């Protein structure tokens, strides 16, 4: 999370709305450990990584849905058996659980 702070503060200074995704648990083999984080602005700028690239696009979509009011904050899961996870390349065989929420200043 610390590596995101410069970008978050820069985005905050211009009034951007930001969602933060954090790995909260993994089952089996996972690309990143719990605590890995990614921030997404309402305009789609991204900082950090929660999966080393394999589900980043899907996480950005979820973050934008939260910022757009289409869904609330909560746990999102990507696993080997999820069709979307396979489509975006989560082939490590594990399951990644993320908590995604809008950053509340």
N, C-alpha and C positions, 0 to 999 in steps of 0.2 A: 504494500500500500504506500510506503514512503516514497517509492519512485514515481508515484502519480501526483504527489503534492504540488510540484511546480506547475504542471499542466492544470490541475484543479484550481489553484490560486489564480492562474492567468485567466482561465475561463470565468471564474467567479468575478474577477475584476471588470469584466465586460458584461456581466449579468446573465451569462449562459445558464440554462438549466442542465443538470448533470445527473445521470444515473450511474450507480456503482454496482458492479457485479463482483461477488467474492466467492471463491471456492470454499464451501463449508464442510464438505465430506467427499471422499472417494471410496468406491468399492472396487476391489481388484486393482488392476493396473490403471494408473491415471497419468495424464501428461503433466499436470502441475499439482503441487501439494496444497492442502487447505491453507488459506491465507492469501493465496495468489489473487490478484485483483485487477480489474479493468474498469476504466471510466469512459462514459460515452456522453457526448453533448447532444442536445436536441437537433443540431445540424449534422450529426454523424461523425464528428471528430472522435478519435479513439486514442486512449493512452493505456498502456499495460497489456497484460495477457492473462487469460484464465485457462488456456488449453494449449499454448504453444502453436496455435493456428488452426487446429482441427475443428473447433466449433465456434470460433470467434464471430463469424458472420451471423450465425443463429443467435448468439448472445447479443450482438448489436441490435438485431431485429426485436428481441425481447425487451431490451433497454429502451428502444425507441417507442415500443408499444406502451411501456409504463409512462414515459414522458408525455406521450400523446393522450393519456387517459384511457387507453383501450383495455388496460388491465392494471391491477394493483401490484404492489410489491409482494415478493414471495419467493419460494423455492422453485427453481427450474432444474429439471434433471435431464441429462443426456447420457445414454448408455448404448452399449453395443447393439442391443435389441431394438432401439428406437430407430425407425425409418429415417427420421431427420438427421440423427447423429451419423448414421451410415452415409447418408447423402453428403454430409459436410466433411466426412473423413475421420470420425472417431473410431478408429480401427484397433485401438490398443486393447480392446477386450474388457475394459472397465466401465464404471459408471461414475459420472461427475455430477455432484449436487452443488448448485450455485444459489446464493441469495442475491436477488437483484432488487434495488430500491432507488428511488430518487433521493439525491443528496439534499438533506434539509439543513439550510443555513441557520 
